[in-house]
């Protein structure tokens, strides 16, 4: 590759408009649009005094909007309508501690009520009904932090009535009458036992079970309203999860849908009958297949109107109106109100209108083969101007960021991704890889990741980098690794176990010591701890403990050779602050460049836009220091946030100056 081609690509990238961080990571103009079940109201999230709150307007007059909540600190990110359409329900924690409480706001009066007024309690929604619309079933762990007891919540009075005390079950399933029908309890094999519940009494023996191999790919998907059919997403006796319908009376099961490459991922069900009307498969992209002819007609009509991905996010009980989103990937996503009878789409909002006309880039779905023959579904985004013939390969190699997803029992997917767009705009190819252990591709792909933290799961990332180098996407010495949660662990493991593989790393709330990680998980995860032990390593056995220590980057911190940036929330209940403290201290003691940023009012990730923007400002200037990409100056972002630079400000371009008093 000639120097002139490289210079030409760099010049084209430099000509592209630098998209402001605020446009990518600031508050959306609107998000989370919903219709009330009765169709009379529209609701959405939008900033109020700089903080995301819930707004509402009559469906007949969307301009008559008013704020229904008044959060002044943490953004509201989860809300839903009460089944009777008389109140809006929000779930909120404090400082990122993940002790989520349930709040209700009365539509008529605007009065807000704390419906679960307890300390150190995490609420779960167990069941909602289109029959008993003024009630919910909720789980509360205020008696025992490990287990959620089930209560019937009267939304009108706020009264909580205990339905079932939980002494060891991981969850429950209710029908549309708010009757508990099933209890789930982990078993010694690392799977789940499923117990029938009859008239509030849990059966002594399970009616069916899973082992470890099916534990992440098999689960009940709900009852029909008449209680006669139970749906399953089920991988037992096969690799990918199929959609089954089970006759509750006879136990007979039949396959409704299946796919050889990917699990059946989601379903659309009739709001009243609970019958499955459509299902999705997400391999390279998400594809919906309708079972009901009327639903098929609607999905086909919508498909003819949109470029890119679309989906249904809210439906009225009578199913005449839907909230539909459209994601073109390289343009801001839009949300519409779809009238099925009139066949009309009415603009609801554009989530980030400031991105209209910005140089957003296409995302390329890929299949990369690992060294031992696994197919790794991956996604690549290239810098603007770098790929003149649009073949998914830049005209000359560019620096690359390997962006690793969390979980690890999760997956990357196709669609608009603010991190892909941001980093591509700064001049980097961005590659996200579904390494072994990722979900969605069948149970054998998950099983291939068992006991492979820091080993074959890490090898898949190295293989993806080798693919990118071989294809001419990047040069071997110009690759950064970055990720959050498990992605943060993968970053630390990459830096410590393969110290010359990456030019630098960005670890966001990643564990450095697997032994202490397993000791400090939240108490409500205890029911599934056996699965963690079998998939990661069991600290209660000498062999397992030795493996966890061997796979912990902390013990190899002295081998790290390249710069590292760490971001951590002080209140993180999943990956404790100590996970970042200890590796930052170990690196500092060895004289290895490390920059450590702590947010005292955050948890597992950065919820407040000012904090997220501040960390991303530091990140892009850190990457520019290492890889010479483009960057927007840090400016006042760090001072406007709660960020504390614990150490290493001198290793990031402009950080010391930005924090100087």
Secondary structure, DSSP 8 states (H G I E B T S, - for coil): --HHHHHHHHHHHHHS----HHHHHS--SSEEEEE-TTSSEEEEEEEETTEEEEEEEETTEEEEEEE----SSS---EEEE-TTSSEEEEEE-STT----EEEEEETTT--EEESS--SS---EEEE--SSSTTEEEEEEEEEETTEEEEEEEETTT--EEEEE--SS-SEEEE-TTS-EEEEEEE-TTSSEEEEEEETTEE-SS-SEE--GGGTTT-EEEEE-TTS-EEEEEE-TTSSS-EEEEEETTT--EEEEE--SSS-EEEEEE-TTT--EEEEEEESSSEEEEESSHHHHHHHHHHHHH-SSEEEEEEE-TTSSEEEEEEE-SSS--EEEEEETTTTEEEEEEETTGGGTTS----EEEEEEE-TTS-EEEEEEE--TTS-TT-SSS-SS---EEEEE-SSSSS---SS--HHHHHHHHTT-EEEEE--TT-SSS-HHHHHTTTT-TTTHHHHHHHHHHHHHHHHTS--TTSEEEEEETHHHHHHHHHHHHSTTT-SEEEEES--S-HHHHHHSS-GGGGGGHHHHHHHH--TTSHHHHHHHHHT-GGGGGGG--SEEEEEEETT-SSS-HHHHHHHHHHHHHTT--EEEEEETT--SS--SHHHHHHHHHHHHHHHHHHH-------TTTTTTS-EEEEE-GGGSTTHHHHH--
